């Protein structure tokens, strides 16, 4: 079972606010001086175990390790691995522990990266498990907020789209609730509202104000941050329900006209059609900056988990 004294990143709940801020600030430091970190993982190997499709997360992790001077091995399709033969995740990670120094895992089943960490002899990073958590996307979001808003604290945050299934939303809410968020504004169709358990957590444990609305225009003038998400086809059991909701929210220039000048618009990507291309030219649109920040915060995380200086 779990080897003692190995630090993993499965859930940011296991990290203190100080540790999270340290990662965010280190990510910003690397962003400002990337050449200073170009060789610190020389000779180290990262394994990418992606049991579910990914573009940004997988590439940004690989880019992060290569920029640190390390190497990468792994798979992006479980059917090309011994999983197809019936090998368990526990056995896979036990073997990978002999081939690599750190492992990054994405899996459609909730809790699988945590299970892997219990059998691993190397640090394991959760790169997304089902509709549950996506902690490195949250770190990416935090670095983006810190860079473009100057602080993680005292913001009114609007979250729009699939709040029921969105693991990026769930991770972000749980973490930002720890940094004195003023208010969460939840914008979604009735069928895709935030899970009741998470709403209760915010109200009872964090004492944070929540407002639930159906339309962006109702609240746009309040927001410091607008976090858009897509309606996730892969989380639906039948296509009819998806087709009914997929065009619920399409952000355009008209809808953000009354937003604050210093509001930032974020999106974990990929977008389908929930943000019109015309919004890309708005100075408040930072979703592609956000994707870029993912490399630097993952560089920070890798260096911390591998304990390299």
N, C-alpha and C positions, 0 to 999 in steps of 0.2 A: 504494500500500500504506500501511501504518500511518504516520500523521503523528507525528513525534517530539514528545516532551515532553507528550503528553496522558496523563493518568492515568486508567486504566479500573479497574473491578472485575469481573474475570472469574473469578478464583480467589484465595482468601485466602492461598494459598501465596506469592503475589507481595508480600504485605504483611508487614512485620516485626511481631513481638509488640508493639513500642512503638506502631506505627501502628494496630494493632487496638485496643489499650487506649485510645489517644487517641480513636478513634471511639466506643468504648463509653462512655467518661467524658463525651464531648461529648453523646452521646445522653441520658445521665442529667442533664446540665446543662440541656439543652433541655426535658426532661421536667419539671424543677423550675421553669423560668422560660420557658415557651413564648412569652410576649409579647415577650421581648427579641429574638426571632428572626423576628417576624411579617412583616417587610418586606425581609429581606436578599436575597431572590431576585426582587424586583420587576423586571419587564421581562424575566425569563428564561423560557424555554419548555422543557418536558420532553416528549419523545415517548415514548409507551408502545407498543411493538411486541410484542403478545402473540399468538403463533402457536399457543398452547395455552390452554385455559380456566384462569381464575384468579379468585378472589374477593378473599381477604385480601391477596395480594401486590400485585395491581393497584390495589385501592382504597387500600391503605396508602401506596403510592408516590404516587398522585394526591393523597391527603390530605396527605402530607408536603410536596409541592410547593406546594399551595394554601395550607397553613399558613405556608409561608415567603414567601408573597406572589407566587409565580410562577404560570404558566399551564401547561395540559396539552393536548396533542393526541395522537391515535393511534388504534389499532384493537385490538379484543379478539377478532377473528375474521379469520384470514388470508384467508378467502373474500371479505371485503369490501375487500381491498386488491389491488394489482397482482400479488401473488403468484399469484392465480388465473389471471392472464394469462401466468404463467411467468417473472416477473421474479426475478432472483437476489437473494439477501440482500446481496451486495456492492453491487449497483446500488441497492437500496432504501436502504441506509445512506448511500451517497454522496449521494443526493438529500435524505434526512432531515437530513443534516448542514447543509444550507442553510436548513432550516426551524426547527430547534430548537437549543438549547444543550447538551442532554444527552439520551441515549436509554437506555431501559430495555427489555431484550429477554428474553422467555421463548420457548423453542423446544423441540419434542419431540426434536430431533436433537442428540446430544451434540456439543459443540465449535462450534455455530453462533454463539453470542455472541462467542467468541474470533475466529472468522472475520470477523464484522462489525467488530470492533474494529480489524482489520488494514486496513480500507478507510475507517474513519470519521475525520472531522475534528473530532468532538466526543466527550466521554467516553461510554463504553458500560458499562452495568451489566448483569451477568448475573442475571436474575430466575428462573433455573432452566433447565437444559438436559438434557432427557430424565431418565434415572436417574443422571445424573452428579453435578452440583453445584448447590447452592442457597446461594451465599455470603451473601446478605442475610438469609436465614432464620437462618443461623448467627450473624450479627451480632445479630439479634433475640434468639436464644437466649442469647448471651453477655451482652447487656444484662440480660436477665431473671435469669440466674444471678448476675451481679455485684450487682444490686439486692437480690435476696432471700437470697443467701448471703454477700454482703459481699466476695467475692473469686472469681477464676476458678480458683484453685489448690487442690490437695490434696483433691479430691473423689473419692468412689466413685460412678460414674455407671452406672446401669442403663439399657439401651436395649432396648425391647421391641417386637416386631411384625415388620414386613417389613424386615429388615436387609440383605437381598440387593439390593433395588431402590430402597431409600429414599435419595434424594439428600440429604435433610435430615440423615439419620443419617451418611452418608459425610462430608459437609462438617463436621458437628459433631465427629465423632471425630478427623478430621485436624487440626482447629484446637485442640480441647481437649487433644490429646496434647502440644501445645507449651507448655501451661500447667501442667505438673507434676501431671497427673491421677494419683491414686493407683492407680485400677483401673477397667477397663471390664468390666461384667457384661453379657453378651450373651444376651438372652432371646428365643428364636424357635423356630418349628418347624424341623425338619431341612431342609425344602425351601427355607427362606428365611433361612439363616444368612448372616452377613457374608462377603463375598467373601474368598477365601483370600489374595489379594494384599494386602488391607487388614489382615488379621490378621498376615501376615508383616511388614508395615511397622511395626505397633505393637510386635511382639516384637523384631524385629531392629534397627530404626532408632531406636525410642523407648524400648525396654526397659520397657514398661508391662505390668503383669500383666493377663491376660485370663481371665475365667471364663465358660464357656458352659453355660447351663442351659435347660431346657424350660419351667419354671414360675416365675411371679413369686414365689409363696409361699416358694420355696426360698431366696430371697436378699433379700427385702424389708427385713429387719432390718439389712442392711449398708449400704443405699443412702442417699446424701446427696441424690441427684437420680434421679428415675425419669422417663425420657423415653419416652412412649408414641407409637406410630405406628400408622396404619391399614394393613390389608392392601390394597395398591393394585390395584384391579381393572384399571386402564388399563395396568399393566405385565405382565399375563398374556396369553398367546397363545390360551388357550382357557378358556372359562367354567367348565368342570368342575373344573379345578385351583383356580381362584379360589374356587368354592363350597365346596370341600373344606377350605380354609384360612381363610376369611373370619372365622369365629367362634373362631379359635384362642385369642384372649386378650380377655377382657372384664373390665376392672378394676372392682371394686366395693368397698364398705366393708369387707367381710370380708377381702379380699386385702391391704388396706393397714393392717389393724388392728395388726399388729406392726411397722409402719414407724416410723422415728424421728420425734419431735415436730417437728423442724426440717427434715425431708425436704421437698423441693418436687417436685410432680408437673407435668410439662410435656407438651405435645403441639403439634406445628406446625399442627394443624387443616387440613382439616376432619376431624372425627371422624365415624365411621359408627355403630358400636355398641361400640367397644373401650373406652370409658369410660362406665360407667353414670351416669345423671343424678344419682343419689344422691351421687356423689363431688364434685359441684360445690360442695356446701355445706361440704366439708372445708377447713379453713384452709390445708392444704398444697397445695391445687389452685390452680395459677397459670397455666393454659393461656389463660384469657381475658386475664389481665394480660399474658401473653406476646404475644398478638395486639396489644394496645395498645402495647407497647414497640416493635413493628415500625414504627410511624409515626415515633417519635422517633429511632430509630437510622438510619432512612432519611433523615430530615431532616439528621442529622449527616453522613451520607455525601454527600448532594447538595451541602451547603455546602462540604465538603472538595474534591469533584471540580470544582466550579465556582469554587473558590478565592475565595469571598465571605466576608466577615467580618461 
